[in-house]
Amino acid sequence: MFKAPLYDKAAEAPEGGKARWVTASDGVRLRYAWWDKGTKGTVLVFPGRTEFIEKYGRAVGEFQRRGYASLVIDWRGQGLADRLTPTRMLGHVGLFSDYQLDIAAVLAAIKPLNLPQPLYLCAHSMGGAIGLRALQAGLPVARTVFTAPMFGMMIDPMLRPLLQAVAAGTRSLGLGEEFAPGTGGQSYIESHGFDGNPLTSDAETFAYMARQIERHPGLSLGGPSVHWFYEALTESRSLMKSAPPDHAALCFLGSEEAVVDKRDVVALMDRWPRGTVTIMPGAKHEIMMETP
């Protein structure tokens, strides 16, 4: 394990954070960071698409004030982990299941750290889809909290088969590493202002996220590739058909959610025997980065 950068000031995280590189079994270099101060256990934070460790600096502080240590992952293709195409701003993955290789590599790397036990999972958006698949495979966590998990994408259900077919066809033509239609090489935060954004109703938090990528543009990520879009559609469809694990899970959704499909999330949680979904009035997509 080799020391990796951690932008503490931009993260506004508690003191004592450390970051390391780790290489997944397929050779992709990843970054993870941890804050080990806590007596109640350690929260594994699974970020969403485009996100990076520093974005959860304030959340780490909130967990720490409640007695929990934290560990946050940079998924392959984003943050300071290896980008997977020559176009650095393109959000791409080979297979959606490759994210499970990231989890395996990080869990193996942190064993010598003796982080406070038990482990808990806090998974946001795309991290929610990755987290659910990991739970089904036996991820060793005591309980899970999802925030706006990507169990379904915000697409008209009638159009999903057509869009998946178009994505598959485009990919077969060798265009899988092009930006998905309607997206491009800038992050949403860079290309849009606060007014009307689907992420948060808190202007100060929006500014916090903007400052991070302004100070450290290497953390930024633009739109997804056609291939990522195809993989995400395929994975979300598979998750909706799968059986929820025998595991305690709490899910938070904003009443103003416009990024993931609320109907799919509620439907899956309704058939989760030990799962509960809570709607947060007035909240948008970034549940942990909303107004108090």
Order of alpha helices (4+ residues) and beta strands (2+ residues): beta-alpha-beta-beta-beta-alpha-beta-alpha-beta-alpha-beta-alpha-alpha-alpha-alpha-beta-alpha-beta
